């Protein structure tokens, strides 16, 4: 079992969701996030005062998958989020020690579904 966490541009969320649905991945958690990488933010002027904005809006997608869905999920995220420009995002894959479905008390790969 793996937890796939993707940080993507807000404008690419619908494209990523569409690509995930095509790959038969429909269970996910989506949340707003702030961060920066190579983009390093930008300068903004407000009433004549220049302000550095270091944290940019991002979307965080968390998806718990069984081993056989890892490659398809990663490929779908890349297909939906790729623009070829700095700021496309990152994908993190981590091991899940245990998953428990609260409703049925199922554990492990059965709980992921």
N, C-alpha and C positions, 0 to 999 in steps of 0.2 A: 504494500500500500504506500502511496506517495501523496504528498501535498504539493500541488503545483501552484505557485504564486506568481502572477504576472503583473508588472507595472507597465501601463500603456498610456498613450495619449487619450484624453477624453473624447476627442473626435473620432477615434477608431473603435469605440466600444461596440457600436452596432455591427460593424464589420467583423469584429472578433466573435461576438455572439452568434452571428450568422454562420461563420466558419465552424464554430463549436457545434452548433445544431446539425450541420451537415456531417460532422464526425460522430454523431450520436452522443455527444456530451451535453447534457441539459441541466445538470446540477452544479450550481456555482454560487459563490457569495461575491457580491460586487460592492465596493465601498470607495469613497473619495479619499484621496491622499494628497499630501504636499511633499515635494522633493525636488532634487536636482542632481544631475550627473555632469556629463561633459558640457551640457548647455550652460551651466553656471548662472542661470537667471538672465535678467535683462534690466536696463535702466528705464525708469518711467518718470515723467515730469508732471507734477501736480502743483498748479498755481506758481509756476516758475521755480519750484524746488525739485531738483533731481533726486530721485530715490532709487536705490538699488533693490530689486526684487530678486531674492535668491531662491525662494521656494516656489516652484511651479506646480500648477494643478495637474494631477495624475489620477488615474483610475487603478485600483488594486482589485484583481480578480483572484480568488482562492478556490481551488478545485481539488477535492480529494478523489483519487482514482485508484483502481486496482492496477496491477502491473501491466496487464495487457492493453490498457488505455493510455499509458504514459506517452508513447511516441505519437499516437494520433492526436492527443490533446495538445502537445507541444507544437506539432506541425500546424494544427488549426489556428493556434494563437499567432504563430509567426505569419501564416497566410493572411490573417485578418489585420494584424497590426503593422506589417512591414510597409514603410514608405521609402526607405533607403536614406533617410536623413537622421542626423543626430537627434536623439530624444524619442526614438521609436519605443524604447523601453527595455526591460529585462525580464527574464523568466528564471525563477528559483525553484529547484526541485529538492524536497526534503523527505526523509523517511518518516512514516507515521508509525509510532509504536503500537497504538491501539485506537480503535474507533468503536464507539458504542452508540447505537440508535436508541434514543430515550424511549420512544413509544413502545418498542417491542423487546428491548434489552439485547438485541442481536449484537454480536461482536465481530470485529475483523472485516473481511471482505464482504460478508453478508450485510453489514451495516452500511457500507458505501453504496451498494446496490448496482 
